[in-house]
Amino acid sequence: MPPFTVLHVCMGNICRSPMAERLLALAVRQRLARAGAEAADPQALVLSHSAGTGGWHDGEEMNPPAARQVRARGGDPTGFAARKLLSEHIDAADLVLTATADQQDYVVALRGDADRRTFVLGEFGRLLPMVDPAALPGDGNTPDAVYARGVALVGAVDAARRGAAPLAADDLDDPWGRGDQTFSRVADEIEETVVPLARLLIAV
């Protein structure tokens, strides 16, 4: 059974989507620790990765202020390399979270069949409280169970939005070229979605 795969998308893949990638991975590790499953391999359960629609920064490290935010929150920014979003990245993802509605449109234009599993990150976080955790399948934290919960969760959030467009407030500001205060605010907004997501994926 493959891990439940989350693809984060922004424009350059050096600020917002890398922070989301690594902060979700951190949230999964922290949730496993709370479940007493520290020995479990987080990436065997939830694979968090990212790409950019622009492709101008291929191979670059995470933008330094973004890396500082990840590190300050207990995550690990090392080993990151930016890449351009490709159709095969979307095909392999069980959930696609974009920084903005424009990037959501870009993803769906590449792969129309991804529309029901592609959300603006803020939109997904806004709708998560509408999902009843008790209604999600899967017992324990085996790959099978986490995958089943993840797929059911995406379906429930898609049903909750009922075809409505995301709100302008769901978009993440692009912090590139701005100060640490802006990066901190954007990282806070990312955590508002990825921490509850990890909570629903990993059972305690």
C-alpha positions as CSV (number, residue, x, y, z in Angstrom):
1,M,0.0,0.0,0.0
2,P,1.5,3.4,-1.0
3,P,1.6,6.2,1.5
4,F,-1.2,8.8,1.5
5,T,0.4,11.4,-0.8
6,V,0.0,15.1,-0.4
7,L,1.3,17.5,-3.1
8,H,1.8,21.1,-2.2
9,V,1.9,23.7,-5.0
10,C,2.9,27.3,-5.2
11,M,4.5,29.4,-7.9
12,G,8.3,29.2,-7.4
13,N,8.5,26.2,-5.0
14,I,10.9,28.0,-2.7
15,C,8.7,29.6,-0.1
16,R,5.1,28.6,0.5
17,S,4.9,25.0,-0.8
18,P,8.2,24.0,0.8
19,M,7.0,25.3,4.1
20,A,3.8,23.4,3.7
21,E,5.6,20.2,2.7
22,R,7.9,20.2,5.7
23,L,5.4,21.5,8.2
24,L,3.0,18.7,7.3
25,A,5.8,16.2,7.7
26,L,6.5,17.7,11.1
27,A,2.9,17.6,12.2
28,V,2.7,13.9,11.2
29,R,5.8,13.1,13.2
30,Q,4.5,14.9,16.2
31,R,1.1,13.2,15.9
32,L,2.8,9.8,15.7
33,A,4.8,10.6,18.9
34,R,1.6,11.5,20.7
35,A,0.1,8.2,19.5
36,G,3.2,6.4,21.0
37,A,4.3,5.3,17.5
38,E,7.6,7.1,17.3
39,A,9.2,4.1,15.7
40,A,6.8,4.3,12.7
41,D,8.2,5.6,9.5
42,P,6.2,8.8,8.8
43,Q,6.9,8.8,5.1
44,A,5.5,5.2,4.8
45,L,2.2,6.7,6.1
46,V,2.0,10.2,4.7
47,L,4.3,11.4,1.9
48,S,4.4,15.2,1.8
49,H,6.1,16.8,-1.2
50,S,5.8,19.9,-3.4
51,A,6.4,21.6,-6.7
52,G,6.0,25.0,-8.4
53,T,4.0,26.1,-11.4
54,G,6.8,28.5,-12.5
55,G,9.8,26.2,-12.7
56,W,12.3,29.1,-12.5
57,H,14.0,27.9,-9.4
58,D,14.6,24.2,-10.3
59,G,17.2,22.7,-8.0
60,E,17.3,25.6,-5.6
61,E,17.2,25.3,-1.8
62,M,14.3,26.6,0.2
63,N,14.3,30.4,0.5
64,P,16.3,31.2,3.7
65,P,13.5,32.9,5.6
66,A,11.1,30.0,4.8
67,A,13.8,27.5,6.0
68,R,14.1,29.6,9.2
69,Q,10.4,29.2,9.9
70,V,10.5,25.5,9.4
71,R,13.5,25.1,11.6
72,A,12.1,27.4,14.4
73,R,8.9,25.2,14.6
74,G,10.9,22.0,14.9
75,G,11.0,20.9,11.3
76,D,13.9,20.1,9.0
77,P,14.4,22.2,5.8
78,T,17.6,20.3,4.7
79,G,17.8,18.4,1.5
80,F,15.0,20.4,-0.2
81,A,15.3,21.1,-4.0
82,A,12.7,23.1,-5.9
83,R,11.1,21.5,-9.0
84,K,8.6,22.4,-11.6
85,L,5.1,20.9,-11.3
86,L,4.5,18.0,-13.8
87,S,1.4,16.1,-14.7
88,E,2.8,12.9,-13.1
89,H,3.2,14.7,-9.8
90,I,-0.6,15.4,-9.8
91,D,-1.4,11.9,-11.0
92,A,0.5,10.4,-8.0
93,A,-1.1,12.7,-5.4
94,D,-4.1,11.7,-3.3
95,L,-4.5,15.3,-2.2
96,V,-3.3,18.5,-3.9
97,L,-3.1,21.7,-1.8
98,T,-2.3,24.9,-3.7
99,A,-1.3,28.3,-2.2
100,T,-3.8,30.2,-4.3
101,A,-7.0,29.7,-6.4
102,D,-5.0,30.6,-9.6
103,Q,-2.7,27.6,-8.8
104,Q,-5.7,25.4,-8.2
105,D,-6.9,26.3,-11.7
106,Y,-3.5,25.6,-13.1
107,V,-3.5,22.1,-11.6
108,V,-7.0,21.3,-12.8
109,A,-6.1,22.6,-16.3
110,L,-3.2,20.1,-16.4
111,R,-5.2,17.2,-15.0
112,G,-9.0,17.7,-15.1
113,D,-9.6,14.5,-13.2
114,A,-7.8,16.0,-10.2
115,D,-10.5,18.6,-9.5
116,R,-12.1,16.7,-6.7
117,R,-8.8,16.2,-4.8
118,T,-7.4,19.7,-5.4
119,F,-8.0,22.5,-3.0
120,V,-6.6,25.9,-2.0
121,L,-4.8,25.1,1.3
122,G,-6.8,27.7,3.2
123,E,-10.0,26.4,1.7
124,F,-9.2,22.8,2.8
125,G,-8.4,24.0,6.3
126,R,-11.6,26.0,6.5
127,L,-13.7,23.0,5.5
128,L,-11.9,20.4,7.7
129,P,-14.1,21.2,10.8
130,M,-17.1,20.0,8.8
131,V,-15.7,16.5,8.7
132,D,-16.8,14.1,11.5
133,P,-13.6,12.2,12.6
134,A,-15.7,9.3,13.9
135,A,-17.0,8.7,10.3
136,L,-13.5,8.2,8.9
137,P,-12.5,4.5,8.3
138,G,-9.3,2.8,9.3
139,D,-8.3,1.4,12.7
140,G,-4.8,2.2,13.9
141,N,-1.8,3.7,12.1
142,T,-0.9,1.1,9.5
143,P,-0.4,2.3,5.9
144,D,-3.7,0.7,4.9
145,A,-5.6,2.5,7.7
146,V,-4.0,5.9,7.2
147,Y,-4.5,5.7,3.4
148,A,-8.2,4.8,3.9
149,R,-8.7,7.7,6.3
150,G,-7.0,10.1,3.9
151,V,-9.0,9.1,0.9
152,A,-12.3,9.3,2.8
153,L,-11.2,12.6,4.3
154,V,-10.6,14.2,0.9
155,G,-14.0,12.9,-0.3
156,A,-15.7,14.4,2.7
157,V,-14.1,17.8,2.3
158,D,-14.9,17.8,-1.4
159,A,-18.5,17.0,-0.5
160,A,-18.5,19.8,2.0
161,R,-17.5,22.4,-0.5
162,R,-20.3,21.3,-2.9
163,G,-18.7,22.9,-5.9
164,A,-18.4,26.3,-4.3
165,A,-15.4,28.4,-5.3
166,P,-12.7,29.1,-2.7
167,L,-12.8,32.5,-0.9
168,A,-10.2,35.2,-1.6
169,A,-9.1,34.9,2.0
170,D,-8.2,31.3,1.5
171,D,-5.1,32.3,-0.6
172,L,-1.7,32.4,1.0
173,D,0.2,35.7,0.5
174,D,3.5,35.3,-1.4
175,P,6.1,36.1,1.2
176,W,9.1,36.1,-1.3
177,G,11.3,39.2,-0.8
178,R,9.5,40.2,2.4
179,G,10.6,40.1,6.0
180,D,10.5,37.3,8.6
181,Q,7.3,38.7,10.1
182,T,5.5,37.9,6.8
183,F,7.0,34.5,6.6
184,S,6.0,33.8,10.2
185,R,2.4,34.8,9.4
186,V,2.3,32.6,6.3
187,A,3.8,29.7,8.2
188,D,1.1,30.2,10.9
189,E,-1.6,30.0,8.3
190,I,-0.1,26.9,6.8
191,E,-0.1,25.2,10.2
192,E,-3.8,26.1,10.7
193,T,-4.4,23.5,7.9
194,V,-1.6,20.9,8.1
195,V,-1.8,20.4,11.9
196,P,-5.6,19.5,11.8
197,L,-4.9,17.4,8.7
198,A,-2.3,15.3,10.5
199,R,-4.6,15.0,13.4
200,L,-7.3,13.4,11.2
201,L,-4.8,11.2,9.4
202,I,-3.0,9.8,12.4
203,A,-5.1,8.1,15.1
204,V,-4.5,8.6,18.8
